[in-house]
Amino acid sequence: MKIVVDYDLCEANAVCMSKAPEVFKVDDKDNLLILIESPPEDLREKVEEAVRLCPRQALTLVED
């Protein structure tokens, strides 16, 4: 799986970071950083929850 971010929609609310801090980080300037663009399968559940709960629906999972 690969994470795709629509930065035009993203407001850096940090909901994703709270669900999967290994994968998502909001920096001091309120920019969303993807720490692992293609996370391993053992993080799938956390990443799917982060994508589902994104308030702006700015995250998408694509199967590679």
Buried (B, 14 or more C-beta within 10 A) or exposed (E): BEBEBEEEEBEBBBBBBEBBEBBBBBEEEEEBEBEEEEBEEEBEEBBBBBBEBBEEEBBEBEEE
